[in-house]
Amino acid sequence: MAEPKTKYDRQLRIWGEQGQAALEKASICLLNCGPTGSETLKNLVLGGIGSITVVDGFKVENGDLGNNFMVNESSLGQPKAKCVCGFLQELNDAVKARFIEENPVTLIETNPSFFSQFTLVIATQLVEDSMVKLDRICRDANVMLIFARSYGLSGFVRISVKEHTVIESKPDHFLDDLRLNNPWPELKKFTENIDLDTSDPVVHKHIPYILILVKIAEEWAKNHGGRLPSSREDKKEFKELIKAKMSATDEDNYKEAIDASFKVFASPGISSDLKRILDDTRAEVESNTPDFWVMVAALKEFIANEGGGEAPLDGSIPDMTSSTELYVNLQKLYQAKAEADFLVVEERVRNILKKIGRDPYSISKTVIKSFCKNARKLTVCRYKPIEEEFNSPILPELQKYLTDEEYSVAVGFYILLRAVDRFSANYNAFPGQFDGAMDDDISRLKTTAVSLLGDLGCNGSTLTEDLINEMCRYGAAELHAVAAYIGGVASQEVIKLITRQFVPMSGTFIFNGIDHKSQLLSL
């Protein structure tokens, strides 16, 4: 058997050993193991999830053979949960797998405490009533929940968690924390030894752009009453000042300084997003406050005191044209500052833990260090209960989606995916499920959808006849291609939630297979 580091090599490069350890400790429950559920769980099993529990009360039928790779002809008549669980176990024998042969709807009704044992529940192909009940159960038990459903050429994914905090959000684009316009004393002192007017051409073209910008920013501030460039004219003049320091046209370091000059123009201090987190009432710690918020409280103290209005330095610098000696010394300078900031925050974390009666060392150095390194990128996600969205969506947003051509099909599917559940509750079948009733079903579904829109406060809004006809044509079928896509999206979000890395999506993700589009609706 392959060693874990070899087996999971590619994903370790994305979320690291800490993220992989979180996955391997996680316990996942899947409700309904049709193609959508099976595809979701397949991705997690291959990724090394700790344990899975498959809950399904149905037997394998002929229809399952055409859309679910986790069953075959020998599975016919056997419990679907047992067959899918067996096939999934074959994909990764390190994963603990078990199955429960019971209808998830019955389990939700009769045994709500069952769900409290899991890290996360994946609920697939549930109707609205069961979704609302399960959401209440998981919120009360502080268990993460993801809904996923494929329906013909449409589908959706929706996360439901009270609160999700992310330390390693890993945004695609984020401004380097170089303190070019607010250097700390050691960086200032280091810069003082650099002569931009040196006559040695080799030395001149190997001064790293960080030092060029710190020196020129200081020179600019002296000549402009202590302020930094702010207007368009100021910024243009600042770049001209950099150009004037060039002694040759081929000096890449000065070109880099011009390209990176916008980093000088950024306002010092913290972002509005971070300020919102610092000002959150959750940062007022108590004995049962989660570790994340204890560290936020320590961060707030640091910024107000030792940080001088700045978050801890993350300590990294980008690649740049430089002599090896200058680059290494500069790197050491940034790393030393980051370490010093970390030690101060760590001490504040220990003091806060002690003050609220908890073990001062219950939060590890590794976690605090990661928190400090990512302090400027912290993210807090909160999701409204599914019942609240269903009963009281944000009306202006819903009306905007209904009238916006860009979103009309996505919101149409959103409404119709809810309307088919009402239809099923009224007629004991989904529209188009039985031959010979198509015309009646189209009329009934249209009436149901109009009634639903009225209940949501969108009287007078309509959905296209084509979309209603399509929904009836689907007959509640789970197409494997759509299920695989929805399963891929759902499993990606599961990994984000469990590893607490990357920012999980907000709102309801709608897949429109007619136009091959995916969109998020914030309701």
N, C-alpha and C positions, 0 to 999 in steps of 0.2 A: 504493500500500500504506500502511496506517495506521501512524503512528509507534508504537513500542512503548508509550510512556507513555499514548497514547490507546487503543491496542488492548487493553491489559491494565489499564485504569484502575481497575476495581472491585477486582481482586485485589491491585493495588499498595497499595490502602488497607488491606488485611488483613495482608499480609506484607512490604510495603515493597520498595524497590529492591534491598536486599541479598538478600531472599528470592527475588525474581524472577531476580536474577543467578545464584543457586544453581541454580534450575530450568533456566535456559538453558544452564548448563554440564553438566547431568546427562546421563548416557547410560543408557538403560533397555533392558533385554531382556525381551521377553514370550515366555513359553513357552505354546503353544497359543492360537490366535486364534479360538476359538469365541465365543459371545456374551459370556461372562464376561470373557475376555481383551480382546475388542474394546471393550467398554463401559469397562473400566478404562483402556485406552490412549487412547480417545477423549477422556476428561476431561483427561488429561495433555497431549495434543496441543493441545487448545483452550487450555490454560493456558500453552503456550509452552515445553514441555520441550525440552531441547537436541537429543537424537537418540534414535531408537527402532530396535530390531532385533526383527523379528517372526520367531519360529521355529515352524514347523508343517510336518508332513510329509504332510498329507492334501489331497485334492482337494475342491473345492466340490461338494456333493451337493444333491439336492432338499430334504432335511431342513434344510439350512443356510439356505435362503431364507425359512423361516418363523420363524427366531429370531435372525437376525443381519442388522442393517441395513447391514453393511459388505460385503455381497455381493448380487448380483442375478442374474437369469436368464442374462445374458451371461457370468457367471462360472462357470457349470456346467462341470465337468471340468477347470477350471484350478486351479493351486496356490492353496490357501486363503491362505497367507502372502502371496503376491504380490497377490492381490485386496484383502485387508484393508489391506495396506500402502499400496496405491494410493489407496484411499478415505480413509484416515487422512491421507495427504499432502495431499489436496485441502482438508482442514479447516484446515490451517495450513501454508502453503508455507515458513515460516521454520524448520520442524522438519526435520532431516535424517532420512530414513527409508530403511531397507533391510530385506530379508527373506532368510531362509535356509530353503530347502525341505528340512527334515529332521525326523524324529520327535524331539521333545525327550528322550524316554526313551533313545533311541540316543545322542544328543549327551551326555547326562549320563554314560552308561556309557563312551563311547569318547573323549571330548574334554573332560575336566574343566577344563583350563586355559582353555578358551574363555570361561568366565564371569568371569575375573579382569579383563577389560577394561571392565566395566560399573560404574556407580555403584550400581545397584540392579537386582535381578532380580524380575520378577513371574511366579510359577509358578502357572498355572491348570490345574485339572482333572487334577492329577497323583494317582496312587495312592500309598499309604503308602510302599512300598519306594523309589520314585523321590524322594519328599519327603525321606526320611532321607538318601539319598545326596547330593542337591543341597544339603541343609542343611550337611552336612560340608564340601562343596566350597566353598560361599560363606563359611563361617566361617573356613576356612583361608586364603581369599583376602581376607578383610575386606571382603566385598561384602554390602551389605544385601539382605535377601530377604523377600518377602511371598508367602504362599500364599493363594490364593483359589479357592473352588470353589462352584458352584451345582449342586444335585442335586434335581430336582423342586421341591417347595415349601420346601426347606431349603438352607442354604449356610453357609459359614464363611470367616473371614479370620483369618490368624495371621501376626504379625510374627516374624521370627527374625533377631536381630542380637546379636552378643556384648555390645556396649555402645553405648548411644546417649545422648549428652549434649545437654541443651537449655539454652540461655542465655535465650532469649525464650519462656518457657513460657506467658505470657499467661493466667493463671488468671482465671476469671470473677469471683471474689471474693477480694480480698486487702487486708489492713489497710494503710492509708496509712502511710508512714514519716515521721511528723511530729515525732518525738522530744518529745512533749508532757511525758513524765515523765522525760526525760533530755536536756534542752536543752544544746546546745553553747554556749560562752561568748558568741559573737556574738548568738545568739538570746536568751540571758538578758539581755544588755545592751540589746538592742532592746526587750525586754518591760518593762524597768525604766522606760522613758520613757512607758509607757501608764498612764493613770489611770482605773481602773474606777469611781471615785467622782466623775468629772467632772460638773459641773452642766449642761454643754451637752448638751441632749437629742439633737441631730444627731450630735455626736461620739460620744456614748454608744452610739447604735444602729448605728454603723458601725465599731465595733472588731471585727476578724475573730475568729472563734471560737478560732482557734489561740492568739492572744494571751490571750484570756479564760481558756482552759484552762491554759495555762502558768502564768499568775499565780495562779490559784486552786489549782492542784496544788502550787505552791510554798508558798502560805499553809497549805494542808492539812498538808503534810509538816512545816512548822515547829511546828504545833500537835499533831502526833501522832508525835513522836520520830523524824522523818525518814522515816517509812514512808508509802506510798501506800494508798489505799482497797483493801481486799481482801475483806472480808466483805460480805454483802448489806446489812447495816445501814450499813456504811461508805459503800457506793456510793450508798445512798439519801440519806445525810447530805450527801455530796459534791454531789449534784444539787440538794439543798435550798440549799446554799451558793451555787450558781450562780443559782438563782431569786432568792435574797435580794439579789443584785447588780443585778437588773433594776429599772429606774426606771419602766417602763411595760409593759403587757401585750402590746404589739404589736412588741416588739423581736425581730426574726427572728434576729439574730446570737446572742442569748442562748438562743433556742430551739434553734438549731443547735448551740450549745455543750452543751446538755443532751443532745441526740440523739447527739452525738459523744463524750460523756464516757467511753464504754467504751474509747476509744482511750487514755485516761489509765490505765485499769486494767490494760492489757496489760503483761506483764512486759517490762522492757527486755532488750536482748541479742538473741541469735540463736535461731532456732527449732531444734527437735530434728532436723528434716529437713536443715537446712543444716549442723548439727554433724556429722551422719552423713557428709555429703560431705567436710567438712574433715578428718575422721578416717579417711577411706578411704585404704588403702595406695597407691592410684594417685596420691595427692597427694605421695608421696615421689618427687620428680622425678629422671629420668635423661636422657641425651642424646636418647633417642627418645620421650620422654613427649609425648603429644598437647598441643596448645596449651591446651585447656580445663583440663587438670590443672596445667599450668604456672601459669595464672591462679588456680586454686584455691589453689595453694601460696602465691602472692603475697597472696591474700585472707586466708589463715590468718595470715600474718605481720602484715598490716595490723590485723586484729581483735585480735590479741594485743598490739599496740603502739599505733600512732596512733589506731586506732578505739576503744580503751578498751572492748572487748567488743562493739562494734557493727559491723555491716557498713557499707560506704560508703553515704552518703545518696543516694537516687535523684534528689532535687532537684525533684520535682514537688509541687504543692499542689492540692487540689481547689477547685472554685468555692465561694464563700461570700459572705455579706453583708458588705460592707466598703466603705470609701471607696476610690476608685481609687488614691490616693497610698499608703495603707497596704498595699493588696493588692500593688501593684507592688513596693514596697520589701521586703515579706515574700517575694515571689517571687524577687527578686534575692538575698536573704539565703540562701534554700534552694539556689538555683542556684550561688551562690559556694561554699557548703559542699560541694556535690556535686562541683564542679570541683576543689576543693582535695583532696578524698578521692581522686578519680580520678588526680590527678597523683602522689600518694603511691603508689597501687597500680601505676600505670604504671612508676614508677621501680623498684619492687620486681620487677615482671615483667622489665624490662630486665636487672636485676642477676642474676636467676635464670637467664635465658637465657644471659647471659655466662658464668656459673659452670658451666653444663653444656655449654659449648662450642658454642653456637648463636648465630646472628646476633641481637644484642640487639633489632633492629628487625624481626624476622621476624613478629611479631604486631603488626598495625596499631593505631594510636590508636583508630580507629573500633570495632574489635572489643573492645579493652580498655574503652572507654567504655560500650559496650553491656553488657559483663560487669558493670561496676560498677553501672550503673543497675538491672540485674536480679539483683544478687547475692543478694538474699533469696529469689528465686524459682527458683534453679538446680534442675535436675532431672537425675537420672541413671537411665536405664532399662537393665536387663539382662534378657535373655531366655534361658531354658534351651534347650538343643538340643532339636529336635523328637523326636529319638530317645529322649532322657531322659524327655520327657513321655509318649511312647507306651509305653515299657517300665516306667517307674517314676513314674506320676503321684502327686500328693500324695493318698494313700489316704483320710485323713479328709475331705478336701475332696470327693473323688469320691463317697464314701459319703453325705456330707451332701447333695450335689446329687441323688443318686438317691432319697433319702427326702424331699426337700423338694418339696412340690407346686408351688411357684413355679418351680422349675428342672427339674422332671421331664421335660418335653418337650424342653427345650434339651439336657440331658445325654443324653436318649434319642437325639436326632439325632446328637449327638457320637459316641456308641457305634456307632450304625448306619452313620454315614459311614465309620467304620473297618471295621465288619463287612462292608460291601459290597465293600471292597477285598480282604479275605480271601476272600470268596465268589468274587470275580472270579479270584483267583489259583488257587482250587481247581477252578472250573467253567468257566473261560475265557469268562465272560460275567457281566454284572451281573444281579442278581435282577429278574425281570419284563421283561427285555429282549426275550424271544421269546414269541410267542403260544403258548398251550397248555401252558405249564409253570408257570403262576402258583401253583397249589396246592403243587407240589413246591418251588418257589422260596421260598415263605413258610415252609415247614417247615425248609428248609435254612438260610435266613437266621436264623431263630430259634435253631437249633442253633449256628450260627456266632457269634451275638451272646452267647449264654450261655457259650460257650467263651471268648470274648474277655473277658467280665466275670470269669470264673474266673481267667484269666491275670493280670488286673489286681488280683487279691486280693479281688474282690467276689463270692465264692461265695454263692449263694442270692439274689442280686439279679436282678430280672427287668425286662423292658421290656413295655409294654402291647402286646397283640395288634393293636390298631388302628394303632399306630405302625409296627409291623413290616409290616402289610398295606399301609399308605401307602407305605412305602419300596419295596416290591415294585411297587406300582402306578406309581411314578414311572419305572421302567425306565431309570434313569440319564439321563433327559431334562434338557436345559438349557432352562428356560423363560425367554423374554426378559425378562419383568417381574422375575423373581428375579435373573437375571444382571445386569440394569441396576442393581438395588439393591446387590448384592454388589460390582459394579464401582465404584459410587459410593463405597462405604465403603472399598474397597481403594485407590482413587486418592486419597482424602482422607488416608489414612495414609501413602501414598507422599509426598505433598506435605509432611506434617509431618516425615518423616524427612529429606527432601532440604533443606528450608529450615531445619531445626533450630529450628522455631518450633512452639509448642503441644506438648502432651505426647501422644505416640502411645499407643494403647491397649495394655494389658497383657493377657496371657491369650489365650484363643481366643474370637473373636466368633462367636456362633451366631445365624443368622437362622431363625426359626420362622414360616414362611409360613401355617401352619394358624391360628395365633392372632395373627398379625401382631405378633410380639414379637421383640426383639433382646436378647441377653444375653451377658455375658462370663463365661467359665469360667476360673478360675485353677487350673490343674492342673500 
